[in-house]
Amino acid sequence: RVVFMRQLRCHYVRNPVNLVARLGIYSALSFADGAVFWAVGSDADEPADGQAVLGAFAFVIQVSYLLPFAMIPIFVADKSFYVRESALGLYESWSYCVSQAVLEAWVLTLAALLETALLVPMVVLGDGGWQQFCTFLATLIVSGWVGSAIVLLVSVVCPAQDLAFAVGSGVVALSLMVCGGYVPFPRIPPHASWLQWPSPAKYTFQALSIAQLEGSRLEPLLDEAALRTPSTVAANIGVLGCVYVVFAVVTMLALARKRERR
């Protein structure tokens, strides 16, 4: 509780400018996405219409996975405090990780809500019902959490802030490249096709695509682009949840090792 309250006060309550700026950037980029892909989801009958919708998803995925990098300076600074204080036995690595995850979760949930509230009406996603709205929202929420987990992990593992940014952005860039939004999975050559499976962005892209195209006249596009592995939105979100847990556990173990070295 002490760790949680300290991080809450230092990074959120006493730093509202950073919080507002982050949410503002999420909103601005989502608005830009909606403006560029305006109403491409309405009466989509041709394959080109489906590709345009998938293009809108490819961009918003970048927002979910890249904007959490704004927290790298804070995560790196917190790590130095943790190493010093854990040497005194003040708290365990899990308490730091859980506190940081919970605090970022509500910010990223609010950011995903802003993204969804802008993209759904502007791009005309889904059928206009609350069920599909919540489906898009849930996908973006969990994807944002995974993006934040990647940032926290590289901030803990890497010895310097610039190295953490280089490694983390490289991992995310590779994940985005093989998400299916730029080169369809069947067109990726066999020697590189395996890279799609550990890519979190793949499962975000598939969840959004299935939610939009399943049941529509463009549903065959899901099979043509091999976007059904796994075949349901819930399964793809479940994979993202598992990825998040794995990253969180690895982060806690890495922090514990740093305490032992101290």
LUMLUMLUM-517405 format. One record per residue (C-alpha): x, y, z; residue number from 1. Coordinates in Angstrom, 1 decimal. Each point is the difference from the previous one (the first is absolute). Example, Ala and Ser with C-alpha at 12.3 -4.5 7.8 and 13.67 -1.06 7.14 Angstrom:
<node xx="12.3" yy="-4.5" zz="7.8" num="1"/>
<node xx="1.4" yy="3.4" zz="-0.7" num="2"/>
END
This chain:
<node xx="0.0" yy="0.0" zz="0.0" num="1"/>
<node xx="2.9" yy="2.4" zz="0.8" num="2"/>
<node xx="1.5" yy="-0.6" zz="-3.4" num="3"/>
<node xx="-3.3" yy="0.4" zz="-1.8" num="4"/>
<node xx="-0.8" yy="3.3" zz="1.7" num="5"/>
<node xx="3.4" yy="1.4" zz="-0.6" num="6"/>
<node xx="-0.1" yy="-0.8" zz="-3.7" num="7"/>
<node xx="-3.5" yy="1.3" zz="-0.2" num="8"/>
<node xx="0.9" yy="3.4" zz="1.5" num="9"/>
<node xx="3.3" yy="0.4" zz="-1.8" num="10"/>
<node xx="-0.9" yy="-1.1" zz="-3.5" num="11"/>
<node xx="-3.7" yy="0.8" zz="-0.3" num="12"/>
<node xx="-1.4" yy="2.3" zz="2.7" num="13"/>
<node xx="3.0" yy="2.4" zz="0.0" num="14"/>
<node xx="0.6" yy="-0.3" zz="-3.7" num="15"/>
<node xx="-3.3" yy="0.7" zz="-1.7" num="16"/>
<node xx="1.6" yy="1.7" zz="-3.0" num="17"/>
<node xx="1.6" yy="-3.3" zz="-1.0" num="18"/>
<node xx="-3.3" yy="-1.9" zz="0.4" num="19"/>
<node xx="-2.0" yy="2.5" zz="-1.9" num="20"/>
<node xx="2.6" yy="0.1" zz="-2.8" num="21"/>
<node xx="0.0" yy="-3.7" zz="-0.3" num="22"/>
<node xx="-3.8" yy="-0.3" zz="-0.3" num="23"/>
<node xx="0.0" yy="3.0" zz="-2.4" num="24"/>
<node xx="2.5" yy="-1.7" zz="-2.3" num="25"/>
<node xx="-2.1" yy="-3.2" zz="0.0" num="26"/>
<node xx="-3.1" yy="2.0" zz="-0.9" num="27"/>
<node xx="1.8" yy="2.1" zz="-2.6" num="28"/>
<node xx="1.4" yy="-3.1" zz="-1.8" num="29"/>
<node xx="-3.3" yy="-1.8" zz="0.2" num="30"/>
<node xx="-1.7" yy="3.0" zz="-1.5" num="31"/>
<node xx="2.6" yy="0.1" zz="-2.8" num="32"/>
<node xx="-0.6" yy="-3.7" zz="-0.6" num="33"/>
<node xx="-3.7" yy="0.6" zz="-0.2" num="34"/>
<node xx="0.4" yy="3.1" zz="-2.3" num="35"/>
<node xx="2.3" yy="-1.9" zz="-2.5" num="36"/>
<node xx="-2.2" yy="-3.2" zz="0.0" num="37"/>
<node xx="-3.3" yy="1.9" zz="0.2" num="38"/>
<node xx="-3.0" yy="-2.3" zz="-0.3" num="39"/>
<node xx="1.9" yy="-2.8" zz="-1.8" num="40"/>
<node xx="-1.9" yy="-2.5" zz="2.0" num="41"/>
<node xx="-3.4" yy="1.1" zz="-1.2" num="42"/>
<node xx="-1.5" yy="-2.2" zz="-2.8" num="43"/>
<node xx="3.3" yy="-1.7" zz="-0.6" num="44"/>
<node xx="-0.6" yy="-2.4" zz="-2.9" num="45"/>
<node xx="3.2" yy="-0.1" zz="-2.0" num="46"/>
<node xx="3.3" yy="-1.5" zz="1.1" num="47"/>
<node xx="1.6" yy="3.4" zz="-0.2" num="48"/>
<node xx="-2.5" yy="1.2" zz="2.6" num="49"/>
<node xx="1.1" yy="-2.8" zz="2.3" num="50"/>
<node xx="3.6" yy="0.8" zz="-0.5" num="51"/>
<node xx="-0.7" yy="3.7" zz="0.9" num="52"/>
<node xx="-1.6" yy="-1.1" zz="3.3" num="53"/>
<node xx="3.0" yy="-2.3" zz="0.7" num="54"/>
<node xx="2.3" yy="3.0" zz="-0.6" num="55"/>
<node xx="-1.9" yy="2.0" zz="2.7" num="56"/>
<node xx="0.7" yy="-2.9" zz="2.4" num="57"/>
<node xx="3.7" yy="-0.2" zz="-1.0" num="58"/>
<node xx="0.4" yy="3.7" zz="1.0" num="59"/>
<node xx="-1.9" yy="-0.1" zz="3.3" num="60"/>
<node xx="2.1" yy="-3.1" zz="1.0" num="61"/>
<node xx="3.1" yy="2.2" zz="-0.3" num="62"/>
<node xx="-1.6" yy="2.4" zz="2.4" num="63"/>
<node xx="-0.7" yy="-2.7" zz="2.6" num="64"/>
<node xx="3.5" yy="-1.5" zz="-0.1" num="65"/>
<node xx="2.2" yy="3.1" zz="-0.6" num="66"/>
<node xx="-1.5" yy="2.7" zz="2.3" num="67"/>
<node xx="0.7" yy="-1.9" zz="3.2" num="68"/>
<node xx="3.7" yy="0.8" zz="-0.7" num="69"/>
<node xx="-0.7" yy="3.4" zz="1.5" num="70"/>
<node xx="0.4" yy="-1.7" zz="3.4" num="71"/>
<node xx="3.5" yy="-1.2" zz="-0.5" num="72"/>
<node xx="1.7" yy="2.9" zz="1.9" num="73"/>
<node xx="-2.3" yy="-0.6" zz="3.0" num="74"/>
<node xx="0.4" yy="-3.7" zz="0.0" num="75"/>
<node xx="3.8" yy="0.3" zz="-0.2" num="76"/>
<node xx="0.1" yy="2.5" zz="2.8" num="77"/>
<node xx="-2.3" yy="-2.1" zz="2.2" num="78"/>
<node xx="2.3" yy="-3.0" zz="-0.6" num="79"/>
<node xx="2.9" yy="1.8" zz="1.7" num="80"/>
<node xx="-2.1" yy="0.8" zz="3.0" num="81"/>
<node xx="-1.2" yy="-3.6" zz="0.2" num="82"/>
<node xx="3.6" yy="-1.4" zz="-0.1" num="83"/>
<node xx="1.0" yy="2.2" zz="2.9" num="84"/>
<node xx="-3.0" yy="-0.6" zz="2.1" num="85"/>
<node xx="-0.3" yy="-3.7" zz="-0.6" num="86"/>
<node xx="3.5" yy="-0.4" zz="1.3" num="87"/>
<node xx="-1.4" yy="1.1" zz="3.3" num="88"/>
<node xx="-2.8" yy="-2.5" zz="-0.2" num="89"/>
<node xx="-2.7" yy="2.6" zz="-0.2" num="90"/>
<node xx="-2.2" yy="-1.8" zz="-2.5" num="91"/>
<node xx="0.0" yy="-2.8" zz="-2.6" num="92"/>
<node xx="0.3" yy="0.2" zz="-3.7" num="93"/>
<node xx="-3.6" yy="-1.2" zz="-0.5" num="94"/>
<node xx="-1.4" yy="3.0" zz="2.0" num="95"/>
<node xx="1.8" yy="2.4" zz="-2.3" num="96"/>
<node xx="-1.1" yy="-1.7" zz="-3.2" num="97"/>
<node xx="-3.6" yy="-0.4" zz="1.1" num="98"/>
<node xx="-0.2" yy="3.7" zz="1.1" num="99"/>
<node xx="1.4" yy="1.2" zz="-3.3" num="100"/>
<node xx="-2.2" yy="-2.3" zz="-2.0" num="101"/>
<node xx="-3.2" yy="1.1" zz="1.8" num="102"/>
<node xx="0.9" yy="3.7" zz="-0.4" num="103"/>
<node xx="0.7" yy="-0.3" zz="-3.7" num="104"/>
<node xx="-3.0" yy="-2.3" zz="-0.6" num="105"/>
<node xx="-2.6" yy="2.7" zz="0.9" num="106"/>
<node xx="1.8" yy="2.6" zz="-2.2" num="107"/>
<node xx="0.2" yy="-2.4" zz="-2.9" num="108"/>
<node xx="-3.6" yy="-1.0" zz="0.5" num="109"/>
<node xx="-1.1" yy="3.6" zz="-0.2" num="110"/>
<node xx="2.3" yy="0.5" zz="-3.1" num="111"/>
<node xx="-1.6" yy="-3.0" zz="-1.7" num="112"/>
<node xx="-3.5" yy="1.4" zz="0.8" num="113"/>
<node xx="0.9" yy="3.3" zz="-1.7" num="114"/>
<node xx="1.4" yy="-1.9" zz="-3.0" num="115"/>
<node xx="-3.1" yy="-2.2" zz="-0.3" num="116"/>
<node xx="-2.4" yy="2.9" zz="0.5" num="117"/>
<node xx="1.6" yy="1.9" zz="-2.9" num="118"/>
<node xx="0.8" yy="-2.9" zz="-2.4" num="119"/>
<node xx="-3.3" yy="-1.9" zz="0.1" num="120"/>
<node xx="-2.2" yy="2.9" zz="-1.3" num="121"/>
<node xx="2.6" yy="1.6" zz="-2.2" num="122"/>
<node xx="1.2" yy="-3.2" zz="-1.8" num="123"/>
<node xx="-3.5" yy="-1.5" zz="0.4" num="124"/>
<node xx="1.1" yy="-3.2" zz="1.7" num="125"/>
<node xx="-2.3" yy="-2.8" zz="0.9" num="126"/>
<node xx="-3.8" yy="0.2" zz="-0.1" num="127"/>
<node xx="-0.4" yy="2.9" zz="2.3" num="128"/>
<node xx="-0.9" yy="-2.2" zz="3.0" num="129"/>
<node xx="1.5" yy="0.1" zz="3.4" num="130"/>
<node xx="1.1" yy="-3.6" zz="-0.2" num="131"/>
<node xx="2.4" yy="0.6" zz="-2.9" num="132"/>
<node xx="1.0" yy="3.4" zz="1.6" num="133"/>
<node xx="1.1" yy="-1.9" zz="3.1" num="134"/>
<node xx="1.8" yy="-2.6" zz="-2.1" num="135"/>
<node xx="2.1" yy="2.6" zz="-1.7" num="136"/>
<node xx="0.5" yy="1.7" zz="3.4" num="137"/>
<node xx="1.1" yy="-3.2" zz="1.7" num="138"/>
<node xx="2.5" yy="-0.8" zz="-2.8" num="139"/>
<node xx="1.6" yy="3.4" zz="0.2" num="140"/>
<node xx="0.1" yy="0.0" zz="3.9" num="141"/>
<node xx="1.9" yy="-3.3" zz="0.1" num="142"/>
<node xx="2.3" yy="1.0" zz="-2.8" num="143"/>
<node xx="0.9" yy="3.2" zz="1.8" num="144"/>
<node xx="0.8" yy="-2.1" zz="3.1" num="145"/>
<node xx="2.3" yy="-2.2" zz="-2.0" num="146"/>
<node xx="1.7" yy="3.0" zz="-1.5" num="147"/>
<node xx="0.6" yy="1.4" zz="3.4" num="148"/>
<node xx="1.3" yy="-3.4" zz="1.3" num="149"/>
<node xx="2.6" yy="-0.1" zz="-2.8" num="150"/>
<node xx="1.1" yy="3.5" zz="1.0" num="151"/>
<node xx="0.3" yy="-0.9" zz="3.7" num="152"/>
<node xx="1.9" yy="-3.2" zz="-0.8" num="153"/>
<node xx="2.6" yy="1.7" zz="-2.2" num="154"/>
<node xx="0.3" yy="2.8" zz="2.6" num="155"/>
<node xx="0.8" yy="-2.5" zz="2.7" num="156"/>
<node xx="2.3" yy="-2.3" zz="-2.1" num="157"/>
<node xx="2.0" yy="2.7" zz="-1.8" num="158"/>
<node xx="2.7" yy="1.9" zz="2.0" num="159"/>
<node xx="-0.7" yy="3.4" zz="-1.6" num="160"/>
<node xx="-3.0" yy="1.9" zz="-1.3" num="161"/>
<node xx="1.3" yy="0.5" zz="-3.5" num="162"/>
<node xx="0.7" yy="-3.8" zz="-0.3" num="163"/>
<node xx="-3.5" yy="-0.8" zz="1.3" num="164"/>
<node xx="-1.6" yy="2.2" zz="-2.6" num="165"/>
<node xx="2.1" yy="-1.5" zz="-2.8" num="166"/>
<node xx="-0.7" yy="-3.6" zz="1.0" num="167"/>
<node xx="-3.7" yy="0.6" zz="0.8" num="168"/>
<node xx="-0.7" yy="1.9" zz="-3.2" num="169"/>
<node xx="1.8" yy="-2.6" zz="-2.0" num="170"/>
<node xx="-2.1" yy="-2.8" zz="1.5" num="171"/>
<node xx="-3.2" yy="1.9" zz="-0.6" num="172"/>
<node xx="1.0" yy="1.0" zz="-3.5" num="173"/>
<node xx="0.6" yy="-3.6" zz="-0.9" num="174"/>
<node xx="-3.3" yy="-1.0" zz="1.6" num="175"/>
<node xx="-1.9" yy="2.6" zz="-2.0" num="176"/>
<node xx="1.8" yy="-1.1" zz="-3.3" num="177"/>
<node xx="-1.4" yy="-3.5" zz="0.3" num="178"/>
<node xx="-3.4" yy="0.9" zz="1.4" num="179"/>
<node xx="-1.7" yy="-0.7" zz="-3.3" num="180"/>
<node xx="-1.0" yy="3.6" zz="-0.7" num="181"/>
<node xx="2.8" yy="0.7" zz="-2.4" num="182"/>
<node xx="0.8" yy="-3.3" zz="-1.7" num="183"/>
<node xx="-2.7" yy="-2.7" zz="0.1" num="184"/>
<node xx="1.1" yy="-3.1" zz="1.9" num="185"/>
<node xx="-0.2" yy="-2.3" zz="-3.1" num="186"/>
<node xx="2.4" yy="2.4" zz="-1.8" num="187"/>
<node xx="2.7" yy="-0.2" zz="2.7" num="188"/>
<node xx="2.7" yy="-2.5" zz="-1.1" num="189"/>
<node xx="0.4" yy="-3.2" zz="2.0" num="190"/>
<node xx="3.4" yy="1.0" zz="1.4" num="191"/>
<node xx="-1.6" yy="3.1" zz="1.7" num="192"/>
<node xx="-3.6" yy="-1.2" zz="0.5" num="193"/>
<node xx="0.8" yy="-1.3" zz="3.5" num="194"/>
<node xx="0.5" yy="3.5" zz="1.3" num="195"/>
<node xx="-3.7" yy="0.6" zz="0.0" num="196"/>
<node xx="-0.7" yy="-2.4" zz="2.8" num="197"/>
<node xx="1.9" yy="1.8" zz="2.9" num="198"/>
<node xx="-1.3" yy="3.4" zz="-1.3" num="199"/>
<node xx="-2.6" yy="1.5" zz="2.4" num="200"/>
<node xx="-1.1" yy="2.4" zz="-2.8" num="201"/>
<node xx="-1.1" yy="-2.9" zz="-2.1" num="202"/>
<node xx="-2.7" yy="-1.0" zz="2.5" num="203"/>
<node xx="-1.1" yy="3.6" zz="0.4" num="204"/>
<node xx="-0.4" yy="0.3" zz="-3.8" num="205"/>
<node xx="-1.8" yy="-3.3" zz="-0.3" num="206"/>
<node xx="-2.5" yy="0.9" zz="2.8" num="207"/>
<node xx="-0.9" yy="3.3" zz="-1.5" num="208"/>
<node xx="-0.2" yy="-1.5" zz="-3.5" num="209"/>
<node xx="-2.3" yy="-2.9" zz="1.1" num="210"/>
<node xx="-2.2" yy="2.4" zz="2.0" num="211"/>
<node xx="-0.5" yy="2.2" zz="-3.1" num="212"/>
<node xx="-0.2" yy="-2.5" zz="-2.9" num="213"/>
<node xx="-1.6" yy="-3.1" zz="1.5" num="214"/>
<node xx="-3.6" yy="-0.2" zz="-1.2" num="215"/>
<node xx="0.5" yy="2.6" zz="-2.7" num="216"/>
<node xx="0.3" yy="-0.5" zz="-3.7" num="217"/>
<node xx="3.8" yy="0.5" zz="0.4" num="218"/>
<node xx="0.3" yy="-3.0" zz="2.3" num="219"/>
<node xx="1.9" yy="-2.1" zz="-2.6" num="220"/>
<node xx="2.8" yy="2.6" zz="0.4" num="221"/>
<node xx="0.7" yy="-1.5" zz="3.4" num="222"/>
<node xx="0.8" yy="-3.4" zz="-1.6" num="223"/>
<node xx="1.9" yy="1.5" zz="-2.9" num="224"/>
<node xx="2.3" yy="2.0" zz="2.3" num="225"/>
<node xx="0.2" yy="-2.9" zz="2.5" num="226"/>
<node xx="-1.3" yy="2.1" zz="2.9" num="227"/>
<node xx="-1.7" yy="-2.9" zz="1.9" num="228"/>
<node xx="2.9" yy="-1.3" zz="2.0" num="229"/>
<node xx="-1.6" yy="-0.1" zz="2.6" num="230"/>
<node xx="-3.5" yy="0.3" zz="-1.5" num="231"/>
<node xx="-1.9" yy="2.1" zz="2.5" num="232"/>
<node xx="0.3" yy="3.4" zz="1.6" num="233"/>
<node xx="0.0" yy="-1.5" zz="3.5" num="234"/>
<node xx="2.8" yy="-2.4" zz="-0.8" num="235"/>
<node xx="2.2" yy="2.8" zz="-1.4" num="236"/>
<node xx="-0.7" yy="2.1" zz="3.0" num="237"/>
<node xx="0.8" yy="-3.0" zz="2.2" num="238"/>
<node xx="3.4" yy="-0.4" zz="-1.7" num="239"/>
<node xx="0.7" yy="3.7" zz="0.7" num="240"/>
<node xx="-0.9" yy="-0.5" zz="3.6" num="241"/>
<node xx="2.4" yy="-3.0" zz="0.3" num="242"/>
<node xx="2.8" yy="2.1" zz="-1.7" num="243"/>
<node xx="-0.7" yy="2.8" zz="2.6" num="244"/>
<node xx="0.3" yy="-2.5" zz="2.9" num="245"/>
<node xx="3.3" yy="-1.5" zz="-1.4" num="246"/>
<node xx="1.5" yy="3.5" zz="-0.4" num="247"/>
<node xx="-1.1" yy="0.9" zz="3.6" num="248"/>
<node xx="1.6" yy="-3.1" zz="1.5" num="249"/>
<node xx="3.2" yy="0.4" zz="-1.9" num="250"/>
<node xx="0.2" yy="3.6" zz="1.1" num="251"/>
<node xx="-0.5" yy="-1.0" zz="3.7" num="252"/>
<node xx="2.8" yy="-2.6" zz="-0.4" num="253"/>
<node xx="2.3" yy="2.5" zz="-1.6" num="254"/>
<node xx="-0.6" yy="2.4" zz="2.9" num="255"/>
<node xx="0.6" yy="-2.6" zz="2.5" num="256"/>
<node xx="3.4" yy="-0.8" zz="-1.6" num="257"/>
<node xx="0.9" yy="3.6" zz="0.1" num="258"/>
<node xx="-0.7" yy="0.1" zz="3.7" num="259"/>
<node xx="2.2" yy="-3.1" zz="0.6" num="260"/>
<node xx="2.8" yy="1.7" zz="-1.9" num="261"/>
<node xx="-0.4" yy="3.0" zz="2.2" num="262"/>
END
